[in-house]
Amino acid sequence: SAGGSCGGVEYIHGEERNMAAQGPAVGIDLGTTYSCVGIWQNDRVEIIANDQGNRTTPSYVAFTDTERLIGDAAKNQVAMNPHNTVFDAKRMIGLRFDSPSVQADIKHFPFKVKGAEDNKPKIEVMYKNEKKLFMPEEISAMVLGKMKEIAESYIGKEVKNAVVTVPARFNDSQRLATKDAGQIAGLNVLRIINEPTAAAIAYGLDKKDSGSAQDRTVLIYDLGGGTF
């Protein structure tokens, strides 16, 4: 998903009562190109802006001689540091290195992707003048960690619980790897739900007070940055 709808947050209000003792839960749309985070409060969804004032954050992680950059700061320097700026990690998460889709994608990446002994893809970068290898879920964890920070800055307290959305076509391995990414980021992932399902729930929330009891069929089309 491109991350613009941030549909994951729509699910969390149903868990609100159970999670109250553990603090607020957030919804995170971990998108291929952009991610966003929202919270259910005052009977509505609030999509939280980052420190740049944007409600979507690029799913980019960059490594330099001195620091690690995530989001806007990473994307803004990609032209100067293409070999160490990682994006589209979601396209590899939970997949084998020798899978046709991974092999097709790495031909177009400016950064290096290698196969590990377990046939998992590893992303190679230079960080603080040292060669480092990261799994796609580790890169995704960095993006999720950034979304966690954005939410905590807005809420004013620690965020532990989250619902994370994934493409409907994701298999069990990809879903588990996404959940692992959340755990690496310090999140308790309450649910992994399909992006178009989240969009449908959001539509239903908007319509529930319309007063119309008429049955209808609604087509939900999720136009994402990586999957349709």
MIFILO-308390 format. One record per residue (C-alpha): residue number from 1; residue in three letters; x, y, z. Coordinates in steps of 0.05 Angstrom, whole numbers, plus 32768, in hexadecimal, padded with zeros to 4 digits. Layout:
<recs>
i	aa	c1	c2	c3
NUM	ALA	X	Y	Z
...
</recs>
This chain:
<recs>
i	aa	c1	c2	c3
1	SER	8000	8000	8000
2	ALA	8016	8047	7FF5
3	GLY	8002	8054	803C
4	GLY	7FD4	808F	802F
5	SER	7F95	8071	804D
6	CYS	7FB5	8056	808C
7	GLY	7F7C	8024	8092
8	GLY	7F9A	7FFA	80CA
9	VAL	7F83	802B	80FE
10	GLU	7F3A	801E	80EE
11	TYR	7F3E	7FD9	810E
12	ILE	7F5B	7FED	8150
13	HIS	7F1F	8010	8170
14	GLY	7EFE	7FCD	8178
15	GLU	7F38	7FB7	81A5
16	GLU	7F3A	7FFA	81CA
17	ARG	7F19	7FE1	820A
18	ASN	7F46	7FA4	8211
19	MET	7F85	7FCB	8203
20	ALA	7F76	8006	8230
21	ALA	7FA1	7FEB	8268
22	GLN	7FDC	7FE3	8239
23	GLY	7FD8	8028	821C
24	PRO	7FBF	803F	81D8
25	ALA	7FC2	8014	819A
26	VAL	7FD3	8031	8156
27	GLY	7FC6	801B	810F
28	ILE	8002	801A	80DF
29	ASP	7FFF	8015	8094
30	LEU	8044	7FFA	8084
31	GLY	8045	800C	803B
32	THR	8075	7FFA	8004
33	THR	8083	8043	7FF4
34	TYR	8064	806A	802D
35	SER	804C	8058	8073
36	CYS	801D	807A	80A4
37	VAL	8003	8073	80EA
38	GLY	7FC1	8085	810A
39	ILE	7F9B	8081	814B
40	TRP	7F51	807A	815C
41	GLN	7F3C	80B2	818B
42	ASN	7EFF	80DC	8197
43	ASP	7ED6	80AC	816B
44	ARG	7F00	80BA	812E
45	VAL	7F42	80A7	810D
46	GLU	7F7C	80D8	8113
47	ILE	7FB4	80CC	80E0
48	ILE	7FF2	80E7	8103
49	ALA	8022	8116	80E0
50	ASN	806D	810B	80E5
51	ASP	80A0	8140	80F9
52	GLN	809E	815B	80B2
53	GLY	8053	8167	80B7
54	ASN	8044	812D	8086
55	ARG	8010	80F8	8095
56	THR	8036	80C5	806B
57	THR	807F	80B3	8075
58	PRO	80AC	8095	803F
59	SER	80BD	804C	804D
60	TYR	8107	805B	8043
61	VAL	8143	804C	806F
62	ALA	8187	806A	8060
63	PHE	81CB	805B	807E
64	THR	8204	808E	807D
65	ASP	824A	8093	809A
66	THR	822D	80B3	80D9
67	GLU	81E3	80A1	80E2
68	ARG	81A5	807B	80CD
69	LEU	816C	80A2	80AD
70	ILE	8123	808C	80A8
71	GLY	80EA	80AA	8081
72	ASP	80ED	80EE	8060
73	ALA	8136	80F9	8074
74	ALA	8149	80B7	8053
75	LYS	8123	80C4	8013
76	ASN	813D	810B	800D
77	GLN	8185	80F3	8007
78	VAL	817A	80B6	7FDA
79	ALA	8199	80D7	7F9D
80	MET	81DA	80E4	7FC3
81	ASN	81DC	80A0	7FE5
82	PRO	81B7	806E	7FB9
83	HIS	81DE	8030	7FCC
84	ASN	81D0	8038	8016
85	THR	8188	804F	8013
86	VAL	8157	8015	8019
87	PHE	810F	8017	8000
88	ASP	80DB	7FE3	7FEA
89	ALA	80F0	7FB4	8022
90	LYS	80A7	7F9E	8024
91	ARG	80AF	7F7F	7FE0
92	MET	80E1	7F4D	7FFD
93	ILE	80C6	7F41	8043
94	GLY	80B8	7EF9	8053
95	LEU	80D0	7EE0	800E
96	ARG	810A	7EB4	7FF9
97	PHE	8145	7ED4	7FD6
98	ASP	813C	7EA6	7F9A
99	SER	80F2	7EB6	7F91
100	PRO	80E3	7ED3	7F4C
101	SER	80C6	7F13	7F67
102	VAL	8103	7F22	7F92
103	GLN	8132	7F12	7F59
104	ALA	810B	7F41	7F2B
105	ASP	810A	7F79	7F5F
106	ILE	8154	7F78	7F71
107	LYS	8166	7F87	7F28
108	HIS	8149	7FCC	7F32
109	PHE	8162	7FDC	7F78
110	PRO	819E	800A	7F7E
111	PHE	81B1	7FE7	7FC0
112	LYS	81CE	7FA1	7FC4
113	VAL	81A3	7F65	7FD7
114	LYS	81C5	7F22	7FE5
115	GLY	81AD	7EDD	7FF6
116	ALA	81BD	7EC4	803C
117	GLU	81CB	7E7B	804E
118	ASP	8182	7E71	805F
119	ASN	816E	7E8C	801A
120	LYS	8152	7ECC	8038
121	PRO	8162	7F0E	8017
122	LYS	8193	7F3B	803C
123	ILE	819D	7F84	802B
124	GLU	81E5	7F9C	802B
125	VAL	81F7	7FE4	803D
126	MET	8231	800B	8058
127	TYR	8221	8029	809D
128	LYS	8254	8051	80C4
129	ASN	828A	8037	8095
130	GLU	8278	7FEE	80A2
131	LYS	8255	7FBC	8075
132	LYS	8212	7FA8	8093
133	LEU	81DE	7F75	807F
134	PHE	8194	7F7E	8090
135	MET	8158	7F51	8084
136	PRO	811A	7F73	8064
137	GLU	80F4	7F6C	80A6
138	GLU	812C	7F92	80CA
139	ILE	8124	7FCB	8099
140	SER	80D8	7FC9	80A1
141	ALA	80E2	7FC9	80EC
142	MET	8108	800A	80E6
143	VAL	80CE	8029	80C0
144	LEU	809D	800E	80F3
145	GLY	80C8	802A	812A
146	LYS	80C4	806E	8109
147	MET	8078	8069	8106
148	LYS	8078	8055	8150
149	GLU	80A1	8093	8161
150	ILE	8071	80C0	8138
151	ALA	8036	80A4	815F
152	GLU	8059	80AB	81A2
153	SER	806B	80F3	8194
154	TYR	8022	8103	8186
155	ILE	8003	80DA	81BE
156	GLY	8036	80EC	81F3
157	LYS	803E	80A5	820D
158	GLU	805E	8063	81F9
159	VAL	803C	803B	81C2
160	LYS	8040	7FEF	81C9
161	ASN	8004	7FD4	81A2
162	ALA	7FF8	7FD9	8157
163	VAL	7FCF	7FBD	811E
164	VAL	7FF7	7FB9	80DE
165	THR	7FDB	7FB1	8098
166	VAL	7FF7	7F86	8060
167	PRO	7FE3	7F78	8018
168	ALA	7FAB	7F45	8010
169	ARG	7FDA	7F19	7FE6
170	PHE	800E	7F12	801E
171	ASN	8019	7EC9	8030
172	ASP	8024	7EAF	8077
173	SER	806F	7EB8	8073
174	GLN	8069	7F01	805E
175	ARG	8035	7F0E	8095
176	LEU	8061	7EED	80CA
177	ALA	809E	7F15	80B3
178	THR	8075	7F55	80B8
179	LYS	8060	7F43	80FF
180	ASP	80A9	7F34	810E
181	ALA	80BB	7F7A	80F5
182	GLY	8089	7F97	8125
183	GLN	80A7	7F70	815F
184	ILE	80ED	7F87	814C
185	ALA	80D2	7FCF	814F
186	GLY	80B8	7FC3	8195
187	LEU	806F	7FBB	8182
188	ASN	803C	7F88	8198
189	VAL	8019	7F7A	8156
190	LEU	7FD1	7F6D	8169
191	ARG	7FBB	7F5C	8122
192	ILE	7FD6	7F58	80DB
193	ILE	7F9B	7F6A	80AE
194	ASN	7F93	7F72	8063
195	GLU	7F98	7FB8	8047
196	PRO	7F57	7FB5	801E
197	THR	7F34	7F99	805C
198	ALA	7F4B	7FD5	8084
199	ALA	7F31	8003	804D
200	ALA	7EED	7FE0	804F
201	ILE	7EE9	7FE7	809A
202	ALA	7EFA	8031	8093
203	TYR	7EC1	8038	8060
204	GLY	7E91	8015	8090
205	LEU	7EA4	8043	80C9
206	ASP	7E96	8080	80A0
207	LYS	7E52	8065	808A
208	LYS	7E39	8047	80CC
209	ASP	7E15	8087	80E2
210	SER	7DF7	8097	809E
211	GLY	7DB2	807D	80B2
212	SER	7DAB	8053	8074
213	ALA	7D9A	8009	807E
214	GLN	7D9B	7FFA	8034
215	ASP	7DC8	7FBF	8020
216	ARG	7DFE	7FD0	7FEE
217	THR	7E3B	7FB2	7FCE
218	VAL	7E7A	7FDB	7FD1
219	LEU	7EBA	7FCE	7FA9
220	ILE	7EF9	7FDC	7FD0
221	TYR	7F36	7FEB	7FA5
222	ASP	7F79	7FF5	7FC8
223	LEU	7FA8	801B	7F9A
224	GLY	7FEB	8012	7FBE
225	GLY	8032	8025	7FAF
226	GLY	8048	7FDC	7FA8
227	THR	8009	7FB3	7F9F
228	PHE	7FC3	7FBC	7F83
</recs>
